[in-house]
Amino acid sequence: MKYKQTGTNSWTIEVQENGKTKELFIEFPPEALDQVGWDLGDTLIWEELDHGAWQITKKENNNEKKIDS
């Protein structure tokens, strides 16, 4: 894993490349996953912000049924 903790609640994580497929990926440090409450298998939403940074949030599971009235 290629990451560095830069503060109490901040990390720098290197984007890696799969040598065979050329697919890009990142590996989150376990401590970072614990901080944000993410688990293996969670769906994450990537959003590019106006100033060029990226925000990653966990997709909430909406299994509630809507009832038409």
NUVOKE-740869 format. One line per 10 residues: their letters; for each residue x, y, z of N, C-alpha, C. Coordinates in Angstrom, 1 decimal, decimal comma, padded with zeros to 4 digits. Atoms other than C-alpha are relative to their C-alpha. Layout:
<pts>
a) X:Y:Z:X:Y:Z:X:Y:Z ~ ...
</pts>
This chain:
<pts>
mkykqtgtns) 000,8:-001,2:000,0:000,0:000,0:000,0:000,9:001,2:000,0 ~ -000,8:-001,2:000,1:001,2:003,4:-000,8:-000,8:001,2:000,5 ~ 000,7:-001,1:-000,6:-000,1:006,0:001,6:000,8:000,6:001,1 ~ -000,7:-000,7:-001,1:001,0:008,5:004,2:-001,0:000,8:000,8 ~ 000,9:-000,8:-000,8:-000,9:010,0:007,1:000,7:001,3:000,2 ~ -000,6:-001,3:000,0:-000,4:013,7:006,9:-000,6:000,9:001,1 ~ 000,6:-000,7:-001,1:-002,5:014,7:009,9:-000,9:-000,9:000,7 ~ 000,9:000,8:-000,8:-005,0:013,4:012,5:-001,1:-000,7:-000,9 ~ 001,1:000,5:000,8:-007,7:013,0:009,9:000,2:000,2:-001,5 ~ -000,3:-000,2:001,4:-005,9:013,4:006,6:001,1:-001,0:-000,5
wtievqengk) -000,9:001,0:000,6:-004,1:011,0:004,3:000,4:000,5:-001,5 ~ -000,3:-000,1:001,4:-002,2:011,2:001,0:000,1:-001,5:-000,5 ~ 000,0:001,4:000,5:-002,9:008,0:-001,0:000,4:000,0:-001,5 ~ -000,5:000,0:001,3:-001,1:007,2:-004,2:-000,9:-000,8:-000,9 ~ 000,7:000,8:001,0:-003,0:006,1:-007,3:000,9:-001,0:-000,6 ~ -000,8:001,1:000,5:-001,7:002,8:-008,5:-000,6:-000,5:-001,3 ~ 000,4:000,5:001,3:-001,9:001,0:-011,8:000,2:-001,5:000,0 ~ -000,1:001,4:000,2:-002,6:-002,7:-012,4:000,8:-000,3:-001,2 ~ -001,0:000,2:001,1:000,3:-003,9:-014,6:-000,6:-000,7:-001,2 ~ 000,6:000,8:001,1:-001,9:-006,3:-016,6:-001,1:000,8:-000,7
tkelfiefpp) 001,2:-000,6:000,6:-005,1:-004,4:-017,1:000,1:001,5:-000,2 ~ -000,3:-001,5:000,0:-003,7:-000,8:-016,7:-001,1:000,7:000,7 ~ 001,0:-000,7:-000,8:-006,7:-000,1:-014,5:000,6:000,7:001,2 ~ -000,5:-000,8:-001,1:-006,1:002,6:-011,9:-000,8:-000,4:001,3 ~ 000,7:000,3:-001,3:-006,9:002,0:-008,2:000,7:000,6:001,1 ~ -000,6:-000,5:-001,2:-006,2:003,2:-004,7:-000,4:-001,0:001,1 ~ 000,2:000,8:-001,1:-005,9:001,2:-001,5:-000,1:000,9:001,2 ~ 000,2:-000,8:-001,2:-007,3:002,9:001,6:000,7:-000,7:001,2 ~ -000,6:000,6:-001,2:-005,3:002,4:004,9:-001,2:-000,4:000,9 ~ 001,1:000,5:-001,0:-007,4:000,4:007,5:-000,4:001,1:001,0
ealdqvgwdl) 000,3:-001,0:-001,0:-007,1:003,3:009,9:-000,9:001,1:-000,6 ~ 000,8:-001,0:000,7:-008,6:005,7:007,3:-001,4:-000,5:-000,1 ~ 001,3:000,6:000,1:-011,5:003,3:006,7:-000,7:000,1:001,3 ~ 000,6:000,0:-001,3:-012,1:003,1:010,4:-000,5:001,4:000,4 ~ 000,4:-001,4:-000,3:-012,2:006,9:010,7:-001,3:000,5:-000,7 ~ 001,2:-000,5:000,7:-014,9:007,4:008,1:-001,1:-001,0:000,0 ~ 001,1:000,9:-000,1:-016,9:004,3:008,9:-000,3:-000,8:-001,3 ~ 000,2:000,8:001,2:-016,4:002,5:005,6:000,5:-001,4:000,2 ~ -000,4:001,4:-000,1:-016,1:-001,3:005,2:000,3:-000,5:-001,4 ~ -000,2:000,7:001,3:-014,9:-003,6:002,4:-001,3:-000,3:-000,6
gdtliweeld) 001,3:000,2:000,6:-017,7:-003,9:-000,1:-000,9:001,2:-000,1 ~ 000,8:-001,2:000,1:-019,1:-000,4:000,4:000,1:000,6:-001,4 ~ -000,1:-000,7:001,2:-020,0:001,5:-002,7:000,3:001,4:000,3 ~ -000,4:-001,4:-000,2:-018,2:004,8:-002,9:-000,3:000,9:-001,2 ~ 000,3:-001,0:001,1:-019,2:007,9:-005,0:001,1:001,0:-000,1 ~ -001,1:-000,9:000,2:-016,4:009,9:-006,5:-000,6:001,3:-000,7 ~ 000,6:-001,3:000,6:-017,3:013,6:-007,2:001,2:001,0:-000,1 ~ -001,0:-001,0:000,2:-015,0:016,1:-008,8:-000,5:001,4:000,5 ~ 000,4:-001,3:-000,5:-015,2:019,5:-007,0:000,5:001,1:-001,0 ~ -000,2:-001,1:001,0:-015,1:022,9:-008,8:001,5:000,4:000,0
hgawqitkke) -001,4:-000,4:000,0:-011,5:023,6:-007,7:001,0:-001,1:-000,4 ~ -000,9:001,1:000,4:-010,1:020,3:-009,1:000,3:-001,1:000,9 ~ -000,2:001,0:-001,0:-010,1:018,3:-005,9:-001,1:-001,1:-000,2 ~ 001,0:001,0:000,0:-012,1:015,1:-005,4:-000,5:-000,3:001,3 ~ 000,7:000,4:-001,2:-014,6:014,1:-002,8:-000,5:-001,4:-000,1 ~ 000,4:001,4:000,1:-015,3:010,5:-002,0:-001,0:-000,2:001,2 ~ 001,0:000,2:-001,1:-018,5:009,6:000,0:-000,6:-001,4:-000,2 ~ 000,7:001,3:000,0:-020,2:006,3:000,9:-001,4:000,1:-000,5 ~ 001,4:000,0:000,4:-023,4:005,6:-001,0:-000,8:-000,7:001,1 ~ 000,9:000,5:-001,0:-026,1:005,1:001,5:-001,0:-001,0:-000,6
nnnekkids) 000,9:001,0:000,5:-028,3:002,0:001,1:-001,4:000,5:000,2 ~ 001,4:-000,4:-000,2:-031,9:003,1:000,4:-000,9:-001,2:-000,4 ~ 000,9:001,1:000,2:-033,8:-000,1:000,8:-001,4:000,2:000,4 ~ 001,4:-000,3:-000,5:-036,9:001,6:002,1:-001,0:000,0:-001,2 ~ 001,0:000,0:001,0:-040,0:001,0:000,1:-000,8:001,3:000,1 ~ 000,9:-001,1:000,0:-042,0:004,0:-001,0:-001,4:-000,4:-000,1 ~ 001,4:000,4:000,1:-045,7:003,8:-000,4:-000,8:001,2:-000,5 ~ 000,8:-001,1:000,6:-048,0:005,9:-002,7:-001,2:000,1:000,9 ~ 001,2:-000,2:-000,8:-050,8:007,5:-000,8:-001,1:000,5:-001,0
</pts>
